[in-house]
């Protein structure tokens, strides 16, 4: 018989297995998180201000 609660638990376990693999794939493919990109952009702006003084 179909048990939705068991299925939800199975999906959670699948997510736990796939998440590290997906993060590794995205890292190797050149994708970055938006928060990391924003930090780098702020740093670039700070460095440009220092250089242009």
Protein Blocks (a to p, Z undefined) as FASTA:
>chain_A
ZZfklmmmmmmmmmmmmmmmmmmmmmmnopacfklmmmmmmmmmmmmmmmmZZ
